[in-house]
Amino acid sequence: MSDFPPHIIYHIDVNSAFLSWTAVKRLRDNPEALDIRTIPAVIGGDEKKRHGIVLAKSVPAKAYGIQTGEPLVQTRKKCPDILIVPPDFATYVSMSEQLMNFLKQTAPVVEQYSIDEAFCDMTGTGLLYGDPVAFAHQLKDDILNRFGFTVNIGISTNKLLAKMASDFKKPNLVHTLFPEEIPQKMWSLPVGELFFVGPSMCKKLEALGIHTIGDVAVSNPQLLVSHFKKHGELIWNYANGFDIELPVNHKAANKSFGNSVTLHFDVTDAENAKTILLSLSETVGARIRAEHAYIGVVSVTIVDNEFRHLSRQCTLSTPTDITEIIYENACRLFDLTWNHVPIRLLGVSTAHATDTAFHQMSLFDEDKNERFAMLNKAVDSIRDKYGEDSIKRARFLDNGCTHMSGGLNREKRSHKKNS
């Protein structure tokens, strides 16, 4: 490319991140170890307890028809000799941090999109790096040589098209999807390939005779709105390459975040109540982080079995988006509020949202909260891609309590993490 477009965006996506990162660590620990990327292998949960799903798979495993998100029991049936390796989230957080720090040394603006994805705004770097496509190939190779894992890089003039491009053929490839390339490269793809079209919406679109992204692009947007409301308008814009939902450093749209649950049984002890508060705090924390917000007030609501309402709130010393801090304060408020009458409803809510956190903590607290923040981000990313129940706290495993999505509903194309 001799004439650079006015805007150049890279989307960098680690190929089969959890499996790749596990493979790299195993080889670093033991250079003689087998590279699990070269054999049928998956990253999954505890097979002995008959729960867990495939979080990532090797290319040889893909040849057996193994899909990301499927139960491990089904995986074993497809390939009896499959190697199932448990996830190592501490390694994933560390590898992600190393990659992001490297990208920040390379690109003027880096926005981490998930634990294994980032957008790099390369606008204006032509004089420094030359042709943006040629440099993307160099960057891809530098990442492999430096860290030992591969990435795909998508290039376009906006984030939506760059992300669509990085999802093309994998692994270890660079793809462009500039606006003039949309009809040729994108419109012939199945409609389920479009960003923010999940399996449920895909079936509804196909029932309307819409089978490809091109069908969406040339359809009447009012028809889509009549069936899918604002989401219909959104996917019409996406199909035509208009990026309207992936802003950089967007402000928090919500001023408060909350979740509550009406129980089908009386909760009579603090331990069970606090397990439920933990689940509610996880959902609220995930919503706050999804909005790139920080909250300054936490409140707890209790409704007892005689339908009496009790509530209490506190103001935090510094705004936060960390689940553990929300939960810690929710428990403290619960202890101050509950009168030991059986509980039928519990709620956790927050207020005073801002887009900035001002930390005024001890060095110990700051270090601890930084680790919590990294862990929260990793868990959000895993649930966002592979489902709410793809990762659970051990505390929830034996008591039937789960992560309460409570309307989070951030539909994404998790089934598209194919390689």
DAZIUR-V573299 format. One line per field, one symbol per residue. phi: phi as a letter, one per 40 degrees, with the letter a starting at -180 (. if undefined). burial: I if it has 9 or more other C-alpha atoms within 8 Angstrom, else O. A space follows every 10 residues. Layout:
phi=???
burial=???
//
This chain:
phi=.cbcccbbbb bbbccfdccc ccccccccca dccccccbbc abcacccccf ahbccaaccc ccccgcbcgc ccdcccccad cdcbbccbcc cccccccccc cccccbbcbb bccacbbacb cbdgcdccbg dccccccccd ccccccbgbb bbbbbacacd cccdccccdb bfbbbbacdc cddccbcccd ccccdgbcdc cdccccccgb bbcccccccc dccccccbfc cccccccccc gccbbbccfc cccccabaaa acccaccbbc cccccccccc cccccccccc cfbbbbbbbb bbbccbgccb aabacccaca bcdccdcdcc ccccccbcbg cdbbababbb afcbbabbcb bccccccccc cccccdcccd cccccbhccc abcdcccbbg cbcccfgcfc cbccccccb
burial=OOOOOOIIII IIIIIIIIII IIIIIIIOOO OOOOIIIOII IIIIIIIOOO IIIIIIIIII IIOOOIIIII IIOOIIOIIO OIOIIOIOOO IIIOIIOOII OOIIOOIIOI IIOIIIIIII IIIOOIOOOI IIIOIIIOOI IOIIOOOOII IIIIIIIIII IIIIIIIOOI IIIIIIIIOO IIIOIIIIII IIIIIOIIOO OIOOIIOOOI IIIIIIIOIO IOOIIOOOIO OIIIIIIIIO IOIOOOOOOO OIOOIIIIII OOOOOIIIOO OIIIIIIIII IIIIIIIIIO IIIIIIIIII IIIIIOOOOI IIIIOOOIII IIIOOIIOII IOIIOOIIOO OIIIIIIIII IIIIIOIOOO OOOOOIOOIO OIIIIIIIII IIIIIIIIOI OIOOOIIOOO IOIOOOOOOO OIIOOOIOI
//
